[in-house]
Amino acid sequence: MNRLTRSCIALFCTCALACAPAAFAADYSLANGAVKFSATDAWPMLMEKLDGPRQFIALQVKTPNDANALARITVTAEQVDGVAGFQKFVNDGTDRARKLPGYAAINSVGNNSSSLRYTATENHEKNAYTEVYAFRSNLAIQVRCIRPDTAPPDWRATFDAGCQAIVTAVEKAP
C-alpha cells in the first residue's frame, strides 16, 4: 500500500469518526411533565408505570463482566398530601432499604438528610445504593441508583456521574 493510499484511508476514517453521532440521550418525564430527566441511549428502559398517583421509570445499565449484576436507576414520583405525606414517602423508602439482606449504611459526605447511601445483597451480589429524595408541589420524588459494589473504578465513576446528572435534572423545577 503506497503512502497516498494510507493517507486517504486515514483521512476517511478520521472523517467517519468525526461524523459519527455522539451518545444519544433519551428524554423521560413523570407526573405530567413535572419531573423530567435524560439518560444515554446505552441505558435502556427496563420498565415503566406512567399512570396513577405513583409513577416510575427504571433504566437498566449494562455491567461489565458480570452476568448476575443488574445495575439500574429508578426515578419514582408520587402525589402526596403535603410535607407529612413526603415524610411518610421517605420513611417508607428508608424502611424498605433497611430490610434488604446485608444492609449496611454508608456515611455520606456532608449531612444531607434527603439522601441515603448503603450497601446490600441482591442475587448473591453486594450492591451499592444511592437514594435521593426531593419534594415539590405535593410531589414526592425518589432517584434510586443501584450498582455492583465491586465494579471497575472507571465504570463506577461513569455510573455515579450519570446517576448524579439524573438527580440534578430531577431536582430542578420544570
N, C-alpha and C positions, 0 to 999 in steps of 0.2 A: 504494500500500500504506500503510495507516494505521500509526500508532505502536504500537498494541496488537498488530497482526498481526506487525510486525517483532520486537517483544519476545517474542512467543510462539515465533516461528521461532528466534530466538537462544537462548531457553531450551531448546527442543527439541534444537537442535544441541549445546549445551553438555552436556545430559544424555546424548545419544547418544555423545559423545566420552568422557565420564566412565565410561560403562558398557561401552565397547569394551574387549575384552581386551587386556592388555599383551602384549608379545612372549612367546610361549610358549617353553618350553625342553624339549628332548628329553633324556632321560637315557640314558646308554650305560654299558656295562660290558664288561670283558675279563677273561680268566683266572678264570672262575667268580666274578666279583664282586670280585676283589682290586684291580682298577683301575676306578674309577668317575669319571665326569665328566658335565657337562651342557653343552649348546650351544643357542643360539637356533634355533628352527624355520626361521629365514631361512637357515640353513646346513645344507642337506640332506645326507644321507649320499650319498657318491659311490660307495663300495664298502666291503665288509667281509669279514673272514675270522675266524670265531669258533670254529674248532676247531683242534686240534693244538697243538704246543708254541709256535708263533709265531702270534699273532693281531693283527689291526689293524682300525681303523675310520678311514676317510678321509671328511672333510667338505668339501664344496665351498662356497666363499664367493664370492658374486657380486661381480665387479669393476666399478666404474663406467666407462662409456665405453670399454671395451676388450674386444673380442670374442676377441682372441688370448690374453688372460691367463686363467690358471686358478689363482686363489688357493685354497689348501686347507690344512687342518690334519689331520695324520695322527697317531694315537696307536697305538703298537705295544707289545705286551707279549710277551716271550719267556722261557720257562723256561730257566734257565742253571744251570751247575754252580758255584755259589759266586762269590766275588769275581773269580776268574780268568775265569770264563765271562762275567761282567758286563764286565770289561775288554776281552775279545775283542769283545763286542757293541758297545761304544763305539768301539774301534779300527776295526772293520769299517764302522760308520756314518761315521766321520771319513774313512776311506779313500775310500768312495763319494763323499762330498761333494767331496773334493779332486780327483776325476777329472771333475767336471762342467765343461762348457765355460765358460771365463771365470771360473773360481773365484777369488775374492779374499776373504781373511779380513778381518773387521771386528773391531777391538779392542773387547772388551766392557768395560763399566764394572765395576770390581772384578776379582777374579781367580778366577772361577768355572770350575773345570776340568770341571764337569758340563754345561757348555753351549757351544755353538758358534754363532757368528754369521758369516755370509758372504753374498756375492752371487755369482750365477752366471747363465748364459744358458740359457733354455729356450724353445723355439718362437720364436726370434729376439727374445725379451723378457728384459730384465735383471730378475731377481727378487732379493728379499731373503729370506734363510733364517734361521730360528732353530731350533736343535735343542737340546733339553734332555733329559738322561739322568738316570734315577733307578734305584736298586737297593733291592729289598725282598724278603726271604724267597725268595731264589733266583729272583727275577723281575726281568729287565732291562726297563726301560720307556724309550721314547723318545717325546717330543712334537716333531713337526716342523711348523713353520709356514712357509708359502711365500706371498709376496705380491709384486705388481709393485713394483719399487723406486721407480717414479715415480708411484705412485698419489697422489691428492689427500691432503693432510695430515690432514684430518678423517677420511677413510675409513681411512687408515693407523692413526690413533690408535684408532679403534674396533676394527679388526682386531687390533692389537697387544694391546689390553686383553682382547679375547676369547681370544686365544692365551694370555696370562698367566693368565687365570681357569682355563683348562683345565689349564695346568701346575700351578697351585696345587692344584686338585682332585686331579690325578693323584698329586702328591707326598704327599698325605695318606693315611695308612693307613685302610682302611675300618673 
